[in-house]
Amino acid sequence: MIPLSTALSELADRMRTTPARRWAAMHDCFGSWVDGSTLRSVLRQHLLSLGPDKAAALIGRSRETTTHFAWCLRDRAAEPFTFWLHEYKPQSDWRPGYADSVHNHRYHFCTVILRGGYLHERYATTIDPNTGLISSATLLRRTECAVGESGFLLADEFHRIPSAADQTMTFLVKSRPVSPASLSFDPATKIGHRHVPVESRLEELTSRI
């Protein structure tokens, strides 16, 4: 079985040859590379073989959200992509405000479901010109996504995952950020938010002290 580093290097090389703005083509490349059962085996072997230092580095790159754990498998400054494993929490442990909100991302990405499945919704949104926040969202389509299904989303597109099967896991390839912030909208409260990552706030923090 090939090491995960070799597999991800192969995928990175394939995707690097595709024009950066053509994420439909990126997804075609991604889809032709991904074999879900093989990738799960490679990932399992990789995690079992991690020594203490590499395990600590993986944990340090990763983060928890209100709906899932985002494990950063690879982030090399010279590469235009990062590679992630998303491990969804049991639905009973979800808290409002992340995957279940209508939101976009600061980056483009491709994803494939390795285990479980989820309900995926795409939305059209209206942005308030005064606040820059989402003021309304209209459902465009709703899809039940199962193991092996893949897709891509551009940074200016909005979506929502209102529910996921227990033990759902997805593999993602993300571009580097293409915008400084992302937006979200709670369909229940009709309240919009703007999200700026902590690493972009140091200058503002300094000016506030």
C-alpha positions as CSV (number, residue, x, y, z in Angstrom):
1,M,0.0,0.0,0.0
2,I,1.4,3.4,-1.0
3,P,2.1,5.9,1.8
4,L,-0.4,8.8,2.2
5,S,2.3,11.4,1.5
6,T,2.9,9.7,-1.9
7,A,-0.8,9.6,-2.7
8,L,-1.3,13.2,-1.8
9,S,1.8,14.3,-3.8
10,E,0.3,12.5,-6.8
11,L,-3.0,14.2,-6.4
12,A,-1.3,17.6,-5.9
13,D,0.7,17.2,-9.1
14,R,-2.3,16.3,-11.1
15,M,-4.4,19.2,-9.8
16,R,-1.5,21.6,-10.2
17,T,-1.5,21.1,-14.0
18,T,-5.2,22.2,-14.2
19,P,-5.8,25.9,-14.6
20,A,-6.4,27.4,-11.2
21,R,-9.8,29.0,-12.0
22,R,-11.3,25.9,-13.6
23,W,-12.6,24.1,-10.6
24,A,-15.0,22.0,-12.6
25,A,-11.9,20.6,-14.3
26,M,-10.2,20.3,-10.9
27,H,-13.1,18.2,-9.7
28,D,-12.9,15.9,-12.8
29,C,-9.2,15.4,-11.9
30,F,-10.0,14.8,-8.3
31,G,-12.8,12.4,-9.1
32,S,-10.7,10.3,-11.4
33,W,-8.0,10.0,-8.7
34,V,-10.2,9.2,-5.7
35,D,-11.0,5.6,-4.8
36,G,-12.9,5.9,-1.5
37,S,-12.2,2.4,-0.1
38,T,-8.5,2.6,-1.1
39,L,-8.2,6.1,0.3
40,R,-9.7,5.0,3.6
41,S,-7.2,2.2,3.9
42,V,-4.3,4.5,3.1
43,L,-5.6,7.0,5.7
44,R,-6.1,4.3,8.3
45,Q,-2.5,3.0,7.8
46,H,-1.1,6.6,7.9
47,L,-2.8,7.4,11.2
48,L,-1.7,4.1,12.7
49,S,1.9,4.7,11.7
50,L,2.2,8.2,13.1
51,G,4.9,8.7,15.8
52,P,4.4,11.1,18.7
53,D,5.9,14.1,16.9
54,K,3.9,13.7,13.7
55,A,0.7,13.0,15.6
56,A,1.3,16.3,17.6
57,A,1.9,18.2,14.4
58,L,-1.4,16.8,12.9
59,I,-3.3,17.8,16.0
60,G,-1.7,21.3,15.9
61,R,-2.8,21.9,12.3
62,S,-6.4,20.7,13.0
63,R,-9.4,22.2,14.6
64,E,-12.9,21.6,16.0
65,T,-16.0,23.3,14.8
66,T,-19.6,23.1,16.2
67,T,-20.5,20.3,13.7
68,H,-17.3,18.4,12.9
69,F,-13.5,17.9,13.5
70,A,-11.4,19.2,10.6
71,W,-8.1,17.2,10.5
72,C,-5.4,18.9,8.3
73,L,-3.6,16.0,6.6
74,R,-1.1,18.2,4.7
75,D,-0.3,21.9,4.4
76,R,2.8,22.8,2.5
77,A,3.5,26.4,1.8
78,A,4.8,25.7,-1.7
79,E,1.5,23.9,-2.7
80,P,-1.6,25.8,-3.8
81,F,-3.8,23.2,-2.0
82,T,-4.3,21.8,1.5
83,F,-5.7,18.4,2.2
84,W,-8.2,17.6,5.0
85,L,-10.3,14.9,6.6
86,H,-13.6,16.1,8.1
87,E,-15.0,13.9,10.8
88,Y,-18.7,14.8,11.5
89,K,-19.9,14.7,15.1
90,P,-23.1,12.8,16.0
91,Q,-26.1,14.9,15.1
92,S,-27.0,15.1,18.8
93,D,-23.7,16.9,19.5
94,W,-24.1,19.6,16.8
95,R,-24.4,23.2,17.9
96,P,-26.0,25.8,15.6
97,G,-23.8,28.0,13.4
98,Y,-21.4,26.1,11.2
99,A,-22.2,23.4,8.6
100,D,-25.9,23.7,9.3
101,S,-26.0,27.5,8.5
102,V,-26.2,28.9,5.0
103,H,-22.6,29.8,4.3
104,N,-19.7,30.2,1.9
105,H,-16.0,29.7,2.3
106,R,-12.8,31.7,1.8
107,Y,-11.5,29.1,-0.5
108,H,-12.6,26.7,-3.3
109,F,-12.7,23.0,-2.6
110,C,-13.4,19.5,-3.9
111,T,-14.8,16.8,-1.5
112,V,-15.7,13.2,-1.5
113,I,-17.7,11.2,1.1
114,L,-15.6,8.3,2.5
115,R,-18.2,7.1,5.1
116,G,-21.8,7.9,6.0
117,G,-23.6,10.6,4.1
118,Y,-25.3,13.9,4.5
119,L,-28.1,16.1,3.2
120,H,-26.6,18.9,1.0
121,E,-28.4,22.1,0.1
122,R,-27.3,24.9,-2.2
123,Y,-28.6,28.5,-1.9
124,A,-28.9,31.8,-3.7
125,T,-28.4,34.7,-1.3
126,T,-29.1,38.4,-1.1
127,I,-26.3,40.6,0.3
128,D,-27.3,43.8,2.1
129,P,-25.3,46.6,0.4
130,N,-25.0,48.6,3.7
131,T,-23.9,45.8,6.1
132,G,-22.3,43.4,3.6
133,L,-24.1,40.6,5.3
134,I,-26.6,38.1,4.0
135,S,-30.2,39.4,4.4
136,S,-32.1,36.4,2.8
137,A,-31.4,33.0,1.4
138,T,-33.4,30.9,-1.2
139,L,-33.0,27.2,-1.5
140,L,-32.0,26.1,-5.0
141,R,-31.7,22.4,-4.6
142,R,-31.4,19.7,-2.0
143,T,-29.5,16.4,-2.5
144,E,-29.0,13.3,-0.4
145,C,-25.3,12.5,-0.8
146,A,-23.9,9.0,-0.1
147,V,-20.5,7.3,0.2
148,G,-18.4,7.8,-3.0
149,E,-20.2,10.9,-4.1
150,S,-18.0,13.9,-4.8
151,G,-18.5,17.6,-5.6
152,F,-16.9,21.0,-5.6
153,L,-17.9,24.4,-4.3
154,L,-16.5,27.8,-5.3
155,A,-15.8,30.5,-2.6
156,D,-18.7,32.7,-3.8
157,E,-21.2,29.9,-3.7
158,F,-23.5,29.2,-0.7
159,H,-24.5,25.9,0.8
160,R,-25.7,24.1,3.9
161,I,-25.5,20.6,5.5
162,P,-28.5,20.5,7.8
163,S,-27.9,16.8,8.8
164,A,-25.3,14.1,8.5
165,A,-25.3,10.4,9.3
166,D,-23.4,9.4,12.4
167,Q,-19.7,8.7,11.7
168,T,-19.7,10.6,8.4
169,M,-16.3,11.4,7.1
170,T,-15.2,13.4,4.0
171,F,-11.9,14.0,2.3
172,L,-11.3,17.5,0.9
173,V,-8.8,19.4,-1.2
174,K,-9.0,23.1,-0.5
175,S,-7.5,26.0,-2.4
176,R,-5.6,28.7,-0.6
177,P,-7.9,31.5,0.6
178,V,-9.2,33.7,-2.2
179,S,-11.2,36.1,0.0
180,P,-10.4,37.6,3.5
181,A,-13.7,36.5,5.1
182,S,-16.8,34.3,4.7
183,L,-20.4,34.8,5.4
184,S,-23.1,32.8,7.1
185,F,-26.9,33.1,7.6
186,D,-29.1,31.4,10.1
187,P,-32.4,30.4,8.3
188,A,-34.2,30.2,11.7
189,T,-33.3,33.6,13.1
190,K,-32.6,35.4,9.7
191,I,-29.4,36.8,11.2
192,G,-26.2,37.0,9.1
193,H,-22.6,37.0,10.2
194,R,-19.2,37.8,8.7
195,H,-16.3,35.5,9.7
196,V,-12.7,36.6,9.8
197,P,-10.0,34.0,10.7
198,V,-8.0,34.6,13.8
199,E,-4.7,34.6,11.8
200,S,-5.9,37.7,9.9
201,R,-6.8,39.7,13.0
202,L,-3.4,40.4,14.5
203,E,-3.1,43.9,13.2
204,E,-6.6,44.7,14.4
205,L,-5.8,43.2,17.8
206,T,-2.7,45.3,18.1
207,S,-4.6,48.5,17.3
208,R,-7.2,47.7,19.9
209,I,-4.8,47.2,22.8
